[in-house]
């Protein structure tokens, strides 16, 4: 009799524990979906508002968009602490939004978390995260740290094929835009040298035009 009661009690405990775990799992899934929604809205926010027609309208629209972006960024930043499967592109989107909204410390934390996330995401994501973090550091007046991130990003992507070399070329040009004088000229030369190593002739023509263009 006692054995039967014990068995029933253990079964009830198991069911109770399963229910707790299932509820926790559902809560985590809901939080993850909410975070993804916030990041997605941050990405699309600036494309969704109506185009202003006057200077006053423009100011109002910008204020509204910025206020909404700040709210979304802060919500996502607080929510991210409960999650364990955030991808580096999501961290990058959040870092950009926090930086634009005037939260540099929080933005830098997200850049560092983006770098950690790339450990399982491959060289392209590592380059993008380090390059974005470098832009943040240049804007913060920390050029030596920014240059180190650029170097690490270039090292991560390597030069094993034309795709990697194109990423290198783009990075050299973007980096040069944050430098002056001889340093900028040397970076553009490195980009030009990398173009010569491209195996595909169409890619060489395209990247030469990209390097010579005044935009990114």
N, C-alpha and C positions, 0 to 999 in steps of 0.2 A: 504493500500500500504506500509506504513512504517513498519507495523507488518511483512509483507512478506519479506521486505528487511532485517529486523532484524533477522528473522528466517533463511534466507539464510546466513547471516553473521555469525550467531552462528554455523550453520552447517559447514561452511567453517573453522571456528576456531577449531571446534571439530575434523575435519578431519586433520587439520594441527597439532594439539596437538597429535593426535593418531600417525601420522607419525613420530613425534619427539620421542615419547615414544618407538615406534617400532624400530626405528633406534638405540636408546640407548640400548634397550634390545638386539638387534643383535650384537652391539659392545661388550656388556658385555659377551655374549655367546662366541664370537670369542676370547676375552681375556681369558676367562675361559678355552677354548680348548687349547689355546696357552700355558697357564700355565701348564695344565695337560701334554701336550706334552714335555715341558721342564723337568718336574719332571720325566716323564717316561724315557726320554733320559739319565738323570742323573743316574737312576737306572740301565740302561743297558749298559752304555758307556764302562765300564771297561771290559765287556765281548765281545765287538764287534771288538776291534782292533786285528790285527794279532799278533801271538806270536813272539817275537823277537828271532833271532838266534845267535846274538853276543852281547857282552857287550855294544858296541857302539849302536847297533840297539835298545837294551833294553832301554838305556838312552834316545834315540830319541823318542821311543814309549811312555815312561812314561811322558816325557815333553809334547808331543802332547796331550796325554789323560788329563793330569793335566790342560793344557791351555784350552782345550775344556770344561772340567768340571767347571773351574772357570768362563768362559764366560756364560755357561748355568745357573750356580748358581746365578750370579749377575743379569742376565736378569730376572730370576724367582723371585728373591728378590724384584726387582723394580716393577715387574708386580703385585705382590701379594697385593700391596696397593690399587689396583683398584677392588679387589675381596672381596666377603663377604661369600663365601661358601667353603673355603679351609678346607680339612679334616686334622686331626692331622697326619696321616701317610705321607701326602704330606709335611707338615711342617717339620716332622722329617727328611725326605729325604733331604730337602733343608738345614736344620740345619747341618746335617752331611757334606754335600758338601761344605757349606760355611766354616765350621770349618777346613776341610782338605785343603781348598784353602787359608787359612790365613786370614779369616774375623771373628774373635772371637766375636766382638760386635754384628755383624749382625746375627751370628749363635745363640747367646744367645737370641736375640729378637725372632727368629723363635722358639726356644725351649719354650719360654714363651707363644708364640701364639699357639703352639701345646697344651700346658696345657689348655689354655682357650677353645680350640676346643673340648677337650675331655669331657667337661661338658655335652654334648649331645650325647656322643658316647659310654658310658658304662665303666665298671671297667677295662676291658682288655686294651683298648686304654689308659686309665688313667695310668695304670701301665707302659705300654711301653713308654709313653711320659716322665713320671717321672724318669724311669730307664735310658733312654737315656740322659736326662738332667743331671742326677747324674754322668754318665760317663764323660760328658762334664766338669762338675764342678771338678771332681777328677783330670782330665787332666790339668785343669786351676789352680790347687793348692789350691782349696777351699773345703777341705774335710768335714768340718762341714756342709756346705750347701748341699754337695752331700749326706751325710748321712741322712739329713732331707728329701731329695727327695726320697731316697730309702725307708725310713720309711713310707712316705706318699703313695708311690706306693704299698707297701705291705698292708697297711691299705685299700687302694682302692680295691684291688683284693680280700681281705678277705680269708676265708677258708671254704666256704659253701659246696664245693664238691671237688672231686678229680681233676677236671680241674683247679680250683683255687689253690689247694695245689701244683700241679705240677708247676704252675707259681711261687708260693712262693719259692719252692725248687730251681728252676732255678735262681731266683733273689738272694737268699742267696748265691749261689755259685758264681754268677757273681760279687756280692758285695764283697765277700771274696777275690777275685782276686785283688781288689784295696786296700786291707788292709794288715796289717802285724801282726805277733805275736798272742797274746791272742785274739785280736779282730777278726782276720781272723778265728782262731780256733773256737771261739764262734759262728760265722756265719755258719760255716760248721756243727757244732753240731745242730744248729737250723734247718738246712736243713735235717740232719739225723732224727731229731725228727719228722719233718713234713712227712718224708717218712713213718715212722711207723704208721702215721694216715691215710695213703691211704687205701681205702677200697678194691681196686682191686689189687690182688696179682701180676698180670703181670705188672701193673704200678709200684708196689713197687720194683720188680726186675729191671725193666728198669731204674728207677730213682736212685737206688743204684749204678748201673753201670755208670750212668751219673755223680754221685757225685764222684765216685772213678777215673773217667777218668781224664787225664791231659789236655784235650781240653774242649771247651764249648759245 
